[in-house]
Amino acid sequence: MNRIELENRTKKFHIEIINLCGEFPRNAVGFETSKQLIRAAGSVGANYRATKRAKSNADFINKIQIVLE
């Protein structure tokens, strides 16, 4: 898998999570859970895209480890 495919997969993952959260109950619990889930899913893609700006191999490894967390 190359960088572009992985970037597209993280974007698709975020969109699918947003669609899933649309099915959650319309109450306080559903709202808070969906809000956190959407943020977490978006964070994966954002952190992965940050790896493009790595200044060295060590910086890339550090950034990709953040994605894996």
ABEGO torsion letter per residue (X at the ends): XBAAAAAAAAAAAAAAAAAAAAABBBBAAAAAAAAAAAAAAAAAAAAAAAAAABABAAAAAAAAAAAAX
